[in-house]
Amino acid sequence: MTIPYSKLTERVLEKEGVPHSVNGSQSSFTEMESEKFADLMDTEIRRPMTGGVLDAKEPESISMMREIISSLLDKNSDDKPLVCFTVPAASLDASESLTYHEATVKQILTQLGYENRAVNEGLAVVYAELESTNYTGIGISCGGGLCNVCYSYLSVPVFTFSIPKAGDYIDANAASMTGERANRIRIAKEEAFHFNGSFPTRCSK
């Protein structure tokens, strides 16, 4: 989400600790503030990722992704440890290319000075949750753009796939039925989550 830049707005954003960047005459927001501003202005947020992968058609996708990744890394450490990042499996309809997504994230991490390795998203769930079964089982990751599935046997991914009917699909269809913007639907879900308590962000079986 972008708004016209002003020195006053810049001071307020810094005082409130709102993640943002300045590009010429525009201020750009990431994280929750982008959704809040978009809701107030009755517009949709721009997405660096769509369908679970980087959107090559969004001109600021790479710069936004670099800012998001940088915000997650420890800037105070002199050591540059190995960073593992997840990549989705190929969709069953094979409509999107994963090469651009993976190569771009690797390039960003390399430029930041980090050794890096890509891990299949469903397999990462297996690694995180199934040590007690010697990493044998099914890992499922439900995200915004894709739902990823991996069947692993003794840590070896036997087969992996993804389906595109994930969070964004639900938001878009709920929006079309209610006449609301998809961004408003996402905010309503998050408010319900904070009101009712937490729910797991990953599942394993």
C-alpha positions in Angstrom: 0.0 0.0 0.0 1.4 3.4 -1.0 0.4 6.9 0.1 1.9 10.3 -0.8 5.1 11.1 1.2 5.2 13.9 3.7 7.7 14.8 6.4 5.0 14.9 9.1 3.7 11.5 8.1 7.2 10.2 8.1 7.8 11.4 11.7 4.6 9.9 12.9 5.3 6.5 11.3 8.8 6.4 12.8 7.4 7.4 16.2 4.8 4.6 16.0 7.3 2.0 14.7 5.3 1.3 11.6 7.3 -0.7 9.0 7.5 1.4 5.8 9.9 2.7 3.1 10.1 5.9 1.2 10.5 5.9 -2.6 10.6 9.4 -4.0 7.2 10.9 -3.5 5.6 7.8 -2.1 5.6 6.0 1.2 5.0 2.2 1.1 3.7 0.0 3.9 4.1 -3.7 4.6 2.5 -6.0 7.1 -0.8 -5.2 8.9 -0.6 -1.4 8.3 -1.0 -1.9 4.6 -4.3 -3.7 5.1 -5.5 -1.0 7.6 -4.7 1.9 5.2 -6.2 0.0 2.2 -9.4 -0.6 4.2 -9.7 3.1 5.2 -9.2 4.2 1.6 -11.5 1.5 0.3 -8.9 -0.1 -2.0 -7.0 -3.4 -2.3 -3.5 -3.9 -1.2 -0.8 -4.7 -3.8 0.8 -8.1 -3.3 4.4 -9.0 -3.9 3.2 -12.6 -4.0 0.2 -14.1 -5.6 -0.7 -17.7 -5.9 2.0 -18.6 -3.4 4.9 -17.3 -5.5 6.4 -13.9 -6.3 4.4 -11.9 -8.8 6.7 -11.0 -11.7 4.1 -8.5 -12.9 4.3 -6.4 -9.7 7.1 -3.9 -10.3 7.9 -3.5 -6.6 7.7 -7.2 -5.6 11.4 -7.8 -5.4 12.1 -4.6 -3.3 9.2 -5.3 -1.0 10.4 -8.9 -0.5 13.9 -7.7 0.2 12.5 -5.4 3.0 10.4 -8.2 4.4 13.2 -10.7 4.5 15.6 -8.1 5.9 13.2 -7.4 8.8 13.3 -11.0 9.8 17.0 -11.4 9.9 19.3 -10.5 12.9 21.0 -7.3 11.8 23.0 -7.1 15.1 24.8 -10.4 14.4 28.2 -10.5 12.7 27.7 -14.1 11.9 25.8 -15.0 8.7 24.3 -18.4 9.4 22.7 -20.7 6.9 19.1 -19.5 6.2 16.6 -22.1 5.0 13.5 -20.9 3.2 10.5 -22.8 2.0 9.3 -23.0 -1.6 5.9 -24.4 -2.7 5.5 -27.6 -4.6 4.3 -27.6 -8.2 0.6 -27.0 -8.4 -1.6 -29.8 -9.6 -2.7 -27.6 -12.5 1.0 -26.6 -13.1 -0.1 -23.1 -14.0 2.7 -21.2 -12.3 6.5 -21.4 -12.6 8.5 -21.9 -9.3 11.9 -21.1 -10.9 11.6 -17.3 -10.8 10.3 -17.4 -7.2 13.1 -19.6 -5.8 15.9 -17.9 -7.8 14.8 -14.5 -6.7 14.6 -15.3 -3.0 18.0 -17.0 -3.2 19.5 -14.0 -4.9 18.1 -11.6 -2.2 19.6 -13.8 0.6 22.9 -14.1 -1.2 23.1 -10.3 -1.6 22.4 -9.9 2.1 25.4 -12.2 2.8 23.6 -15.3 3.8 24.3 -18.9 2.7 20.8 -20.2 1.9 19.0 -23.4 1.0 15.5 -24.0 -0.3 13.2 -26.5 1.4 9.9 -27.8 0.1 7.2 -26.2 2.2 5.3 -29.4 3.1 8.6 -31.2 3.9 9.5 -28.4 6.2 6.4 -29.2 8.3 7.5 -32.8 8.4 11.0 -31.7 9.6 9.5 -29.5 12.2 6.8 -31.9 13.6 7.7 -35.5 12.9 11.0 -36.2 14.5 9.4 -38.9 16.6 8.4 -40.9 13.5 11.9 -40.5 11.9 10.3 -37.9 9.6 7.8 -40.3 8.1 4.3 -38.9 7.5 2.3 -36.3 5.8 3.1 -32.6 6.1 0.4 -30.0 5.1 1.0 -26.3 5.0 -2.1 -24.0 4.4 -1.0 -20.6 3.3 -2.5 -17.6 1.5 -1.8 -18.6 -2.1 -1.4 -22.4 -1.9 -2.0 -25.4 0.3 1.1 -27.6 0.2 1.2 -31.4 0.8 4.2 -33.7 1.2 4.4 -37.4 1.9 7.7 -38.2 3.4 9.3 -41.6 4.2 12.3 -41.5 6.5 12.8 -37.9 5.6 12.7 -38.5 1.9 9.9 -36.6 0.1 8.1 -39.4 -1.8 5.7 -37.0 -3.5 4.7 -33.4 -3.1 2.0 -31.2 -4.6 0.1 -28.0 -4.0 -3.4 -26.8 -4.7 -4.3 -23.1 -5.4 -7.5 -23.1 -3.3 -6.1 -21.6 -0.2 -6.6 -18.4 1.9 -6.7 -16.0 -1.0 -9.2 -18.2 -2.8 -11.5 -18.2 0.3 -11.2 -14.4 0.7 -12.0 -13.8 -3.0 -15.0 -16.0 -3.0 -16.3 -14.6 0.4 -15.8 -11.1 -1.0 -17.8 -11.9 -4.2 -20.7 -13.3 -2.1 -20.8 -10.4 0.4 -20.0 -7.5 -1.9 -17.0 -6.6 0.3 -13.4 -6.2 -0.8 -11.1 -9.2 -0.2 -9.0 -7.0 2.0 -12.0 -6.3 4.3 -12.6 -10.1 4.5 -9.0 -10.7 5.6 -9.2 -8.0 8.3 -12.5 -9.5 9.6 -10.8 -12.9 9.8 -7.9 -11.5 11.7 -10.2 -9.7 14.1 -12.1 -12.9 14.7 -8.8 -14.7 15.4 -7.7 -12.1 18.0 -11.1 -12.2 19.6 -11.5 -16.0 19.8 -7.9 -17.0 20.5 -5.1 -18.6 18.6 -5.3 -21.4 16.0 -2.4 -23.5 14.6 -0.6 -22.1 11.7 0.7 -25.4 10.5 -0.7 -29.0 10.7 1.0 -32.3 10.6 -0.2 -35.9 10.6 
